[in-house]
Amino acid sequence: MGATKVLVMLPLVATFAYASLVGLTYVSQRALLYPGARLTLAPESASWGESVKIRTPDGETLHGLYSQGKPDMPSVLFFLGNADRVSNYGFFARALASRGVGLLAISYRGYPGSTGTPSEAGLLIDGIAAFDWLSARSENEIVVLGQSLGSGVAVNTARQRPAAAVILVSAYLSVLSLAQMHYPFFPVGLLIKDPFRSDLRIAQVTQPKLFIHGRRDTIIPLSSGEALYDLASEPKQMLIYDGFGHNDLWDARMVHDILRFVEALK
């Protein structure tokens, strides 16, 4: 092959390789966004609380764990991160229970113990279904807590339902903006299926809000959480944990800060 032909072919090969990579990313994006859907239901899935089933309006069944609080205390509705499972939060349920606060943690559709396939539209339905189930089960006020991916579910739920307050841990401006940051060479805006635009929803969340973020978070940078915080209306507060990243926030201090915020609502 002559040098001229090689020079002609190189751009074509590069274009084909780029197009293939973009195509692969498009096809696999939900596997990347929802890795927890590949987990299996842990044997200890009922290691705390009561194992419950929640029906969604579109016919799915969600697995959840529920610990009922005292009649005069709020309950926390917890939406987890994208690679987590509800059975991991016995420590949190026990800490809340020691102060009379209830907890419902749900496994999104397609996640361990739940039917269906995850998508943004589906997870937003799951959030509303979980709130309605908890509201029907107890007259306690409900505090919506969302971590990481779950922050987008929490924001949407709180804007559509009368939550007493909202706690957002490692929250993002949007999944779209995160994808643009992590994949700057791809036309993310044209490809993304589940943008989770919390930036377009947070202004409708009028309840008291607590933001918690790790300063060293490289998955959802602090700047993303701060940008969402700036768009949020009062009342709001933000706690930044120095020396902490994305997956190491859960310690006694964060549990204490959450309890203090919840109890202050009374």
Backbone as CSV, one residue per row, in Angstrom:
resi,resn,N_x,N_y,N_z,CA_x,CA_y,CA_z,C_x,C_y,C_z
1,MET,0.852,-1.186,0.000,0.000,0.000,0.000,0.892,1.242,0.000
2,GLY,0.625,2.159,-0.934,1.440,3.347,-1.040,1.194,4.319,0.092
3,ALA,2.146,5.239,0.256,2.045,6.207,1.339,0.804,7.080,1.210
4,THR,0.466,7.434,-0.042,-0.710,8.280,-0.257,-1.985,7.566,0.178
5,LYS,-2.076,6.276,-0.155,-3.267,5.504,0.210,-3.383,5.351,1.725
6,VAL,-2.240,5.182,2.369,-2.236,5.076,3.837,-2.773,6.362,4.454
7,LEU,-2.315,7.492,3.913,-2.770,8.771,4.445,-4.267,8.969,4.244
8,VAL,-4.792,8.443,3.147,-6.229,8.531,2.882,-7.006,7.628,3.836
9,MET,-6.454,6.444,4.111,-7.160,5.460,4.931,-7.176,5.819,6.412
10,LEU,-6.124,6.469,6.891,-6.032,6.742,8.329,-7.241,7.500,8.878
11,PRO,-7.680,8.583,8.233,-8.867,9.273,8.766,-10.114,8.389,8.755
12,LEU,-10.234,7.534,7.727,-11.385,6.645,7.657,-11.371,5.631,8.798
13,VAL,-10.193,5.076,9.070,-10.063,4.112,10.169,-10.356,4.791,11.499
14,ALA,-9.829,5.999,11.677,-10.049,6.731,12.925,-11.530,7.059,13.116
15,THR,-12.179,7.455,12.016,-13.604,7.770,12.081,-14.416,6.536,12.428
16,PHE,-14.081,5.407,11.813,-14.779,4.158,12.102,-14.585,3.743,13.563
17,ALA,-13.359,3.865,14.055,-13.069,3.491,15.440,-13.844,4.381,16.416
18,TYR,-13.873,5.677,16.125,-14.608,6.614,16.992,-16.099,6.310,16.971
19,ALA,-16.639,6.086,15.767,-18.065,5.781,15.640,-18.405,4.485,16.371
20,SER,-17.514,3.505,16.300,-17.748,2.232,16.995,-17.746,2.429,18.502
21,LEU,-16.813,3.252,18.979,-16.733,3.512,20.414,-17.958,4.268,20.901
22,VAL,-18.408,5.236,20.125,-19.619,5.971,20.473,-20.816,5.026,20.499
23,GLY,-20.899,4.161,19.503,-22.003,3.204,19.449,-21.997,2.257,20.637
24,LEU,-20.810,1.786,21.012,-20.699,0.887,22.155,-21.114,1.596,23.439
25,THR,-20.703,2.838,23.581,-21.067,3.605,24.767,-22.572,3.829,24.836
26,TYR,-23.174,4.116,23.690,-24.628,4.331,23.641,-25.377,3.073,24.064
27,VAL,-24.953,1.932,23.535,-25.642,0.677,23.819,-25.463,0.260,25.279
28,SER,-24.296,0.522,25.836,-23.975,0.021,27.178,-24.201,1.045,28.281
29,GLN,-24.751,2.216,27.970,-24.813,3.285,28.965,-25.643,2.913,30.181
30,ARG,-26.719,2.165,30.007,-27.532,1.812,31.180,-26.843,0.761,32.042
31,ALA,-26.051,-0.092,31.441,-25.263,-1.037,32.241,-24.246,-0.276,33.086
32,LEU,-23.715,0.826,32.543,-22.757,1.642,33.284,-23.438,2.462,34.377
33,LEU,-24.643,2.940,34.093,-25.349,3.798,35.045,-26.003,3.012,36.170
34,TYR,-26.403,1.762,35.886,-27.125,0.963,36.876,-26.399,-0.349,37.173
35,PRO,-25.174,-0.319,37.655,-24.437,-1.566,37.897,-25.069,-2.438,38.970
36,GLY,-25.810,-1.829,39.877,-26.449,-2.609,40.937,-27.511,-3.553,40.432
37,ALA,-27.993,-3.337,39.212,-29.002,-4.234,38.648,-28.427,-5.613,38.357
38,ARG,-27.101,-5.733,38.352,-26.480,-7.030,38.103,-26.221,-7.802,39.397
39,LEU,-26.508,-7.172,40.526,-26.320,-7.851,41.802,-27.430,-8.869,42.028
40,THR,-27.195,-9.808,42.912,-28.224,-10.772,43.298,-28.735,-10.413,44.683
41,LEU,-29.931,-10.867,44.993,-30.524,-10.593,46.291,-29.701,-11.288,47.363
42,ALA,-29.168,-10.509,48.292,-28.294,-11.067,49.322,-29.092,-11.929,50.292
43,PRO,-28.487,-13.010,50.786,-29.176,-13.857,51.760,-29.620,-13.083,52.999
44,GLU,-28.868,-12.030,53.330,-29.194,-11.249,54.517,-30.089,-10.069,54.180
45,SER,-30.877,-10.193,53.090,-31.655,-9.060,52.602,-32.675,-8.566,53.617
46,ALA,-33.051,-9.403,54.580,-33.976,-8.969,55.624,-33.256,-8.885,56.964
47,SER,-31.972,-8.517,56.920,-31.157,-8.471,58.131,-31.588,-7.350,59.058
48,TRP,-32.331,-6.408,58.558,-32.928,-5.392,59.427,-34.330,-5.098,58.920
49,GLY,-35.219,-4.760,59.824,-36.556,-4.351,59.440,-37.397,-5.460,58.828
50,GLU,-38.467,-5.043,58.239,-39.453,-5.923,57.610,-39.261,-5.893,56.097
51,SER,-39.211,-7.059,55.479,-39.127,-7.128,54.027,-40.509,-6.836,53.439
52,VAL,-40.581,-5.850,52.558,-41.875,-5.430,52.011,-41.841,-5.447,50.490
53,LYS,-43.013,-5.510,49.898,-43.181,-5.439,48.456,-44.077,-4.252,48.127
54,ILE,-43.631,-3.445,47.180,-44.354,-2.237,46.794,-44.694,-2.323,45.316
55,ARG,-45.964,-2.213,45.013,-46.409,-2.238,43.620,-46.349,-0.842,43.019
56,THR,-45.857,-0.748,41.797,-45.801,0.534,41.110,-47.003,0.674,40.174
57,PRO,-47.367,1.900,39.782,-48.517,2.084,38.886,-48.367,1.393,37.544
58,ASP,-47.116,1.155,37.106,-46.922,0.497,35.808,-46.665,-0.997,35.945
59,GLY,-47.000,-1.573,37.104,-47.030,-3.022,37.221,-45.778,-3.706,37.722
60,GLU,-44.767,-2.954,38.169,-43.574,-3.581,38.730,-43.739,-3.783,40.231
61,THR,-42.909,-4.650,40.784,-42.918,-4.912,42.223,-41.535,-4.620,42.783
62,LEU,-41.482,-3.726,43.758,-40.212,-3.299,44.340,-39.987,-3.992,45.679
63,HIS,-38.757,-4.435,45.878,-38.350,-4.968,47.173,-37.886,-3.818,48.054
64,GLY,-38.261,-3.860,49.323,-37.813,-2.841,50.251,-37.649,-3.403,51.641
65,LEU,-36.916,-2.688,52.464,-36.806,-3.012,53.879,-37.356,-1.834,54.671
66,TYR,-38.162,-2.162,55.685,-38.910,-1.119,56.403,-38.795,-1.322,57.898
67,SER,-38.425,-0.259,58.575,-38.388,-0.225,60.034,-39.315,0.891,60.489
68,GLN,-40.365,0.544,61.197,-41.365,1.538,61.580,-40.891,2.363,62.770
69,GLY,-41.125,3.668,62.698,-40.732,4.557,63.781,-41.858,4.765,64.777
70,LYS,-41.592,5.592,65.762,-42.610,5.932,66.749,-43.654,6.852,66.129
71,PRO,-44.883,6.842,66.654,-45.972,7.615,66.037,-45.696,9.110,65.903
72,ASP,-44.918,9.685,66.805,-44.706,11.127,66.772,-43.400,11.532,66.106
73,MET,-42.725,10.571,65.448,-41.435,10.849,64.828,-41.506,10.635,63.314
74,PRO,-40.675,11.353,62.550,-40.677,11.182,61.091,-40.131,9.818,60.670
75,SER,-40.367,9.487,59.431,-39.733,8.330,58.798,-38.862,8.823,57.656
76,VAL,-37.777,8.115,57.390,-36.867,8.457,56.297,-37.118,7.505,55.138
77,LEU,-37.312,8.049,53.964,-37.433,7.272,52.731,-36.114,7.402,51.989
78,PHE,-35.404,6.281,51.844,-34.019,6.295,51.375,-33.911,5.742,49.964
79,PHE,-33.354,6.564,49.064,-33.053,6.150,47.696,-31.534,6.015,47.572
80,LEU,-31.067,4.813,47.270,-29.648,4.474,47.328,-28.888,4.908,46.078
81,GLY,-27.570,4.733,46.161,-26.706,4.940,45.010,-26.849,3.821,43.998
82,ASN,-26.173,3.967,42.858,-26.440,3.072,41.727,-25.833,1.684,41.851
83,ALA,-24.925,1.469,42.803,-24.291,0.155,42.940,-24.498,-0.419,44.333
84,ASP,-25.522,0.061,45.030,-25.730,-0.303,46.427,-26.904,-1.263,46.574
85,ARG,-27.070,-1.783,47.784,-28.208,-2.655,48.082,-28.776,-2.297,49.455
86,VAL,-30.076,-2.520,49.624,-30.764,-2.078,50.835,-30.269,-2.805,52.076
87,SER,-29.778,-4.010,51.914,-29.350,-4.792,53.074,-28.102,-4.225,53.744
88,ASN,-27.447,-3.260,53.108,-26.220,-2.692,53.664,-26.470,-1.670,54.770
89,TYR,-27.723,-1.338,55.047,-27.989,-0.185,55.898,-28.642,-0.526,57.231
90,GLY,-28.334,-1.710,57.748,-28.806,-2.057,59.082,-28.287,-1.089,60.136
91,PHE,-27.031,-0.647,59.988,-26.445,0.296,60.956,-27.231,1.597,60.988
92,PHE,-27.689,2.045,59.818,-28.437,3.292,59.718,-29.836,3.113,60.309
93,ALA,-30.474,1.987,59.985,-31.807,1.704,60.533,-31.773,1.656,62.053
94,ARG,-30.738,1.028,62.610,-30.638,0.920,64.063,-30.386,2.282,64.714
95,ALA,-29.557,3.100,64.055,-29.303,4.444,64.598,-30.573,5.286,64.597
96,LEU,-31.339,5.192,63.516,-32.600,5.925,63.452,-33.591,5.392,64.479
97,ALA,-33.677,4.064,64.576,-34.630,3.442,65.501,-34.335,3.813,66.945
98,SER,-33.063,4.015,67.266,-32.708,4.370,68.637,-33.284,5.725,69.040
99,ARG,-33.669,6.524,68.032,-34.281,7.831,68.296,-35.749,7.848,67.875
100,GLY,-36.274,6.679,67.546,-37.688,6.578,67.207,-38.024,6.900,65.772
101,VAL,-37.003,7.072,64.906,-37.218,7.434,63.504,-37.294,6.173,62.646
102,GLY,-38.264,6.095,61.763,-38.423,4.945,60.878,-37.580,5.066,59.618
103,LEU,-37.478,3.954,58.892,-36.695,3.936,57.649,-37.321,2.974,56.650
104,LEU,-37.489,3.448,55.423,-37.826,2.591,54.281,-36.749,2.791,53.233
105,ALA,-36.069,1.714,52.863,-35.073,1.747,51.781,-35.569,0.828,50.686
106,ILE,-35.571,1.309,49.443,-36.117,0.497,48.352,-35.022,0.080,47.372
107,SER,-35.272,-1.049,46.758,-34.438,-1.566,45.685,-35.124,-1.186,44.374
108,TYR,-34.465,-0.361,43.567,-35.085,0.114,42.330,-35.495,-1.055,41.426
109,ARG,-36.372,-0.772,40.502,-36.768,-1.784,39.519,-35.526,-2.337,38.814
110,GLY,-35.508,-3.667,38.680,-34.371,-4.327,38.063,-33.253,-4.626,39.038
111,TYR,-33.301,-4.034,40.231,-32.300,-4.280,41.266,-32.721,-5.492,42.103
112,PRO,-31.828,-5.994,42.972,-32.105,-7.236,43.700,-33.469,-7.255,44.394
113,GLY,-34.254,-8.265,44.050,-35.559,-8.452,44.658,-36.693,-7.731,43.985
114,SER,-36.397,-6.864,43.015,-37.425,-6.088,42.319,-37.531,-6.523,40.865
115,THR,-38.712,-6.362,40.301,-38.930,-6.714,38.898,-38.601,-5.526,38.003
116,GLY,-38.575,-5.786,36.693,-38.418,-4.708,35.733,-36.982,-4.424,35.336
117,THR,-36.820,-3.345,34.601,-35.525,-2.910,34.077,-35.339,-1.439,34.426
118,PRO,-34.174,-1.048,34.952,-34.000,0.346,35.372,-33.911,1.322,34.209
119,SER,-34.491,2.479,34.425,-34.389,3.632,33.528,-34.756,4.849,34.355
120,GLU,-34.464,6.030,33.845,-34.828,7.222,34.611,-36.329,7.286,34.837
121,ALA,-37.099,7.105,33.775,-38.555,7.169,33.918,-39.041,6.153,34.943
122,GLY,-38.471,4.956,34.913,-38.876,3.916,35.838,-38.520,4.243,37.272
123,LEU,-37.286,4.738,37.497,-36.867,5.055,38.859,-37.681,6.210,39.446
124,LEU,-38.075,7.164,38.622,-38.898,8.256,39.129,-40.277,7.739,39.540
125,ILE,-40.800,6.785,38.798,-42.059,6.137,39.195,-41.868,5.378,40.505
126,ASP,-40.739,4.694,40.632,-40.444,3.944,41.861,-40.435,4.867,43.077
127,GLY,-39.843,6.042,42.919,-39.774,6.979,44.029,-41.147,7.410,44.508
128,ILE,-42.019,7.733,43.568,-43.380,8.147,43.923,-44.139,6.986,44.561
129,ALA,-43.991,5.782,44.002,-44.682,4.607,44.548,-44.239,4.323,45.974
130,ALA,-42.935,4.462,46.239,-42.419,4.224,47.586,-42.953,5.259,48.565
131,PHE,-42.997,6.521,48.153,-43.532,7.565,49.027,-44.995,7.287,49.340
132,ASP,-45.769,6.949,48.317,-47.200,6.703,48.527,-47.422,5.491,49.424
133,TRP,-46.603,4.449,49.259,-46.712,3.264,50.121,-46.434,3.639,51.566
134,LEU,-45.381,4.394,51.788,-45.013,4.775,53.148,-46.045,5.718,53.750
135,SER,-46.573,6.618,52.952,-47.589,7.548,53.427,-48.863,6.816,53.841
136,ALA,-49.218,5.764,53.100,-50.407,4.979,53.437,-50.169,4.088,54.648
137,ARG,-48.912,3.685,54.847,-48.568,2.770,55.934,-48.456,3.496,57.276
138,SER,-48.097,4.762,57.251,-47.833,5.494,58.483,-48.262,6.945,58.317
139,GLU,-48.729,7.531,59.401,-49.106,8.941,59.387,-47.925,9.840,59.711
140,ASN,-46.771,9.262,59.948,-45.571,10.043,60.253,-45.171,10.920,59.073
141,GLU,-44.553,12.062,59.361,-43.971,12.859,58.296,-42.844,12.071,57.630
142,ILE,-42.594,12.363,56.359,-41.598,11.615,55.589,-40.475,12.560,55.163
143,VAL,-39.259,12.179,55.500,-38.065,12.884,55.048,-37.443,12.068,53.927
144,VAL,-37.292,12.666,52.768,-36.744,11.970,51.611,-35.229,12.140,51.597
145,LEU,-34.517,11.003,51.526,-33.055,10.983,51.501,-32.584,10.306,50.222
146,GLY,-31.760,10.982,49.450,-31.213,10.400,48.230,-29.712,10.539,48.196
147,GLN,-29.039,9.439,47.892,-27.578,9.453,47.798,-27.141,9.180,46.375
148,SER,-26.230,9.996,45.864,-25.642,9.776,44.539,-26.751,9.670,43.489
149,LEU,-26.854,8.556,42.774,-27.936,8.412,41.795,-29.283,8.701,42.426
150,GLY,-29.467,8.244,43.659,-30.740,8.432,44.349,-31.097,9.868,44.635
151,SER,-30.119,10.788,44.548,-30.444,12.195,44.783,-31.422,12.706,43.731
152,GLY,-31.275,12.233,42.497,-32.200,12.646,41.446,-33.601,12.116,41.679
153,VAL,-33.698,10.894,42.213,-35.006,10.319,42.552,-35.619,11.104,43.705
154,ALA,-34.797,11.468,44.684,-35.283,12.213,45.836,-35.801,13.597,45.436
155,VAL,-35.066,14.290,44.579,-35.490,15.621,44.136,-36.837,15.536,43.433
156,ASN,-36.985,14.583,42.532,-38.243,14.461,41.810,-39.391,14.079,42.736
157,THR,-39.129,13.179,43.685,-40.179,12.760,44.612,-40.636,13.922,45.478
158,ALA,-39.683,14.700,45.986,-40.023,15.810,46.873,-40.776,16.918,46.155
159,ARG,-40.550,17.070,44.873,-41.274,18.131,44.151,-42.699,17.709,43.814
160,GLN,-42.981,16.398,43.885,-44.310,15.913,43.549,-45.121,15.427,44.753
161,ARG,-44.462,15.272,45.894,-45.139,14.754,47.073,-44.793,15.622,48.289
162,PRO,-45.674,15.650,49.317,-45.475,16.546,50.471,-44.480,16.009,51.492
163,ALA,-43.258,15.827,51.071,-42.210,15.426,52.010,-41.987,16.542,53.020
164,ALA,-41.595,16.155,54.247,-41.327,17.153,55.278,-40.001,17.863,55.030
165,ALA,-39.054,17.144,54.424,-37.726,17.697,54.163,-36.996,16.776,53.204
166,VAL,-35.838,17.247,52.731,-35.048,16.494,51.746,-33.590,16.514,52.162
167,ILE,-32.944,15.339,52.111,-31.508,15.225,52.371,-30.856,14.679,51.105
168,LEU,-29.870,15.394,50.586,-29.207,15.007,49.344,-27.727,14.782,49.627
169,VAL,-27.294,13.545,49.495,-25.913,13.157,49.775,-25.193,12.900,48.453
170,SER,-24.092,13.578,48.225,-23.329,13.444,46.976,-24.236,13.682,45.770
171,ALA,-24.962,14.774,45.819,-25.924,15.082,44.762,-25.232,15.674,43.536
172,TYR,-25.849,15.494,42.383,-25.335,16.007,41.118,-26.259,17.066,40.555
173,LEU,-25.698,17.931,39.741,-26.500,18.898,39.001,-27.409,18.153,38.026
174,SER,-26.833,17.205,37.304,-27.568,16.296,36.427,-26.625,15.167,36.035
175,VAL,-27.184,14.029,35.682,-26.360,12.951,35.133,-25.802,13.370,33.782
176,LEU,-26.566,14.166,33.045,-26.084,14.687,31.763,-24.783,15.456,31.943
177,SER,-24.729,16.361,32.917,-23.515,17.165,33.109,-22.352,16.293,33.570
178,LEU,-22.629,15.261,34.378,-21.560,14.348,34.796,-21.012,13.578,33.603
179,ALA,-21.916,13.108,32.737,-21.476,12.368,31.558,-20.644,13.252,30.637
180,GLN,-21.039,14.505,30.497,-20.261,15.433,29.670,-18.880,15.665,30.256
181,MET,-18.784,15.642,31.580,-17.496,15.829,32.229,-16.604,14.596,32.063
182,HIS,-17.191,13.407,32.263,-16.404,12.172,32.222,-16.117,11.704,30.787
183,TYR,-16.962,12.111,29.824,-16.788,11.693,28.424,-16.796,12.935,27.529
184,PRO,-15.792,13.786,27.660,-15.812,15.076,26.959,-15.706,14.964,25.443
185,PHE,-15.243,13.839,24.927,-15.062,13.715,23.475,-16.264,13.082,22.773
186,PHE,-17.326,12.782,23.538,-18.524,12.180,22.957,-19.658,13.205,22.899
187,PRO,-20.538,13.104,21.911,-21.706,13.995,21.856,-22.772,13.521,22.851
188,VAL,-22.464,13.686,24.130,-23.289,13.111,25.196,-24.733,13.598,25.130
189,GLY,-24.912,14.875,24.834,-26.260,15.417,24.787,-27.163,14.719,23.794
190,LEU,-26.587,14.178,22.732,-27.372,13.473,21.715,-27.573,11.996,22.051
191,LEU,-26.726,11.472,22.932,-26.710,10.032,23.168,-27.397,9.601,24.454
192,ILE,-27.416,10.462,25.453,-27.829,10.025,26.782,-29.326,9.730,26.848
193,LYS,-29.644,8.610,27.471,-31.038,8.185,27.618,-31.653,8.674,28.927
194,ASP,-30.841,8.754,29.969,-31.341,9.056,31.310,-30.586,10.252,31.894
195,PRO,-30.950,11.469,31.538,-30.159,12.643,31.934,-30.352,13.073,33.384
196,PHE,-31.416,12.641,34.041,-31.676,12.999,35.442,-31.389,14.477,35.692
197,ARG,-32.234,15.341,35.154,-32.021,16.781,35.206,-32.514,17.378,36.539
198,SER,-31.796,17.095,37.589,-32.130,17.701,38.882,-32.042,19.215,38.821
199,ASP,-31.178,19.726,37.947,-31.044,21.177,37.813,-32.346,21.832,37.366
200,LEU,-33.184,21.097,36.635,-34.458,21.644,36.168,-35.594,21.395,37.150
201,ARG,-35.336,20.630,38.206,-36.389,20.235,39.148,-36.212,20.817,40.542
202,ILE,-34.982,21.137,40.925,-34.702,21.495,42.307,-35.441,22.759,42.739
203,ALA,-35.707,23.681,41.834,-36.391,24.924,42.208,-37.808,24.652,42.694
204,GLN,-38.387,23.523,42.308,-39.740,23.178,42.732,-39.770,22.453,44.073
205,VAL,-38.588,22.201,44.631,-38.503,21.551,45.945,-38.413,22.659,46.991
206,THR,-39.518,22.932,47.653,-39.595,24.067,48.576,-39.355,23.669,50.029
207,GLN,-39.255,22.370,50.296,-39.051,21.906,51.660,-37.639,22.233,52.163
208,PRO,-37.404,22.170,53.491,-36.039,22.303,54.006,-35.122,21.258,53.390
209,LYS,-33.905,21.679,53.071,-32.986,20.792,52.363,-31.628,20.775,53.047
210,LEU,-31.072,19.568,53.185,-29.719,19.389,53.695,-28.889,18.721,52.610
211,PHE,-27.798,19.369,52.212,-26.852,18.811,51.251,-25.616,18.348,52.014
212,ILE,-25.126,17.140,51.694,-23.891,16.619,52.273,-22.997,16.145,51.135
213,HIS,-21.730,16.556,51.154,-20.829,16.194,50.049,-19.400,16.056,50.572
214,GLY,-18.657,15.131,49.993,-17.248,14.979,50.315,-16.392,15.870,49.429
215,ARG,-15.457,16.561,50.034,-14.633,17.484,49.255,-13.769,16.760,48.228
216,ARG,-13.393,15.502,48.503,-12.518,14.742,47.614,-13.279,13.840,46.647
217,ASP,-14.545,14.060,46.508,-15.361,13.233,45.605,-14.909,13.457,44.156
218,THR,-14.482,12.381,43.501,-14.076,12.465,42.092,-15.113,11.875,41.150
219,ILE,-16.120,11.207,41.688,-17.179,10.629,40.863,-18.261,11.672,40.601
220,ILE,-18.736,12.297,41.667,-19.625,13.456,41.549,-18.907,14.600,42.258
221,PRO,-18.181,15.414,41.531,-17.366,16.448,42.172,-18.196,17.392,43.033
222,LEU,-17.561,17.916,44.051,-18.221,18.884,44.924,-18.817,20.033,44.120
223,SER,-18.156,20.432,43.061,-18.658,21.543,42.246,-20.042,21.255,41.681
224,SER,-20.323,19.994,41.378,-21.644,19.625,40.860,-22.699,19.756,41.950
225,GLY,-22.377,19.261,43.152,-23.305,19.403,44.267,-23.522,20.858,44.651
226,GLU,-22.458,21.646,44.615,-22.584,23.063,44.947,-23.431,23.800,43.914
227,ALA,-23.300,23.419,42.648,-24.109,24.058,41.601,-25.595,23.779,41.821
228,LEU,-25.924,22.544,42.233,-27.318,22.218,42.531,-27.787,22.988,43.758
229,TYR,-26.940,23.055,44.768,-27.263,23.804,45.980,-27.563,25.269,45.648
230,ASP,-26.785,25.856,44.768,-26.992,27.256,44.400,-28.354,27.475,43.744
231,LEU,-28.841,26.465,43.037,-30.137,26.588,42.371,-31.307,26.351,43.316
232,ALA,-31.039,25.719,44.457,-32.096,25.365,45.396,-32.569,26.598,46.168
233,SER,-33.843,26.609,46.501,-34.412,27.705,47.280,-34.165,27.478,48.771
234,GLU,-34.280,28.522,49.535,-34.242,28.409,50.987,-35.547,27.757,51.475
235,PRO,-35.515,27.107,52.645,-34.378,26.909,53.547,-33.470,25.770,53.073
236,LYS,-32.163,25.964,53.207,-31.207,24.954,52.776,-29.921,25.124,53.567
237,GLN,-29.167,24.052,53.672,-27.843,24.112,54.280,-26.971,23.054,53.638
238,MET,-25.671,23.278,53.661,-24.745,22.330,53.049,-23.606,22.033,54.010
239,LEU,-23.320,20.735,54.164,-22.207,20.267,54.972,-21.177,19.638,54.041
240,ILE,-19.939,20.126,54.097,-18.859,19.593,53.269,-17.867,18.872,54.182
241,TYR,-17.639,17.600,53.886,-16.744,16.794,54.701,-15.341,16.788,54.083
242,ASP,-14.437,17.478,54.720,-13.044,17.478,54.266,-12.433,16.088,54.456
243,GLY,-11.612,15.678,53.495,-10.930,14.401,53.611,-11.756,13.209,53.191
244,PHE,-12.988,13.425,52.732,-13.856,12.321,52.324,-14.186,12.428,50.843
245,GLY,-14.423,11.253,50.224,-14.741,11.201,48.808,-16.190,10.804,48.575
246,HIS,-16.379,9.857,47.658,-17.743,9.490,47.264,-18.283,8.304,48.049
247,ASN,-17.450,7.309,48.283,-17.935,6.048,48.865,-17.576,5.850,50.329
248,ASP,-17.033,6.872,50.970,-16.609,6.705,52.360,-17.279,7.704,53.305
249,LEU,-18.435,8.226,52.908,-19.090,9.249,53.706,-19.808,8.700,54.933
250,TRP,-20.246,7.439,54.843,-21.073,6.905,55.916,-20.235,6.599,57.148
251,ASP,-20.246,7.513,58.077,-19.610,7.274,59.367,-20.514,7.870,60.441
252,ALA,-20.072,7.783,61.681,-20.908,8.245,62.791,-21.270,9.713,62.646
253,ARG,-20.372,10.513,62.068,-20.655,11.941,61.934,-21.829,12.182,61.000
254,MET,-21.871,11.486,59.841,-22.956,11.728,58.913,-24.282,11.249,59.497
255,VAL,-24.275,10.100,60.151,-25.499,9.621,60.795,-25.971,10.649,61.821
256,HIS,-25.042,11.195,62.587,-25.386,12.212,63.582,-25.962,13.461,62.913
257,ASP,-25.350,13.899,61.825,-25.830,15.097,61.137,-27.222,14.887,60.566
258,ILE,-27.475,13.699,60.035,-28.807,13.391,59.499,-29.836,13.372,60.623
259,LEU,-29.503,12.716,61.727,-30.429,12.666,62.863,-30.708,14.064,63.405
260,ARG,-29.689,14.873,63.506,-29.867,16.235,64.015,-30.804,17.029,63.111
261,PHE,-30.646,16.882,61.810,-31.495,17.592,60.851,-32.941,17.105,60.952
262,VAL,-33.114,15.778,61.018,-34.466,15.204,61.090,-35.156,15.613,62.376
263,GLU,-34.455,15.535,63.488,-35.080,15.858,64.773,-35.376,17.343,64.888
264,ALA,-34.607,18.179,64.209,-34.840,19.619,64.260,-36.157,20.009,63.575
265,LEU,-36.661,19.136,62.717,-37.913,19.434,62.009,-39.080,19.532,62.971
266,LYS,-38.980,18.856,64.106,-40.054,18.897,65.086,-40.114,20.230,65.816
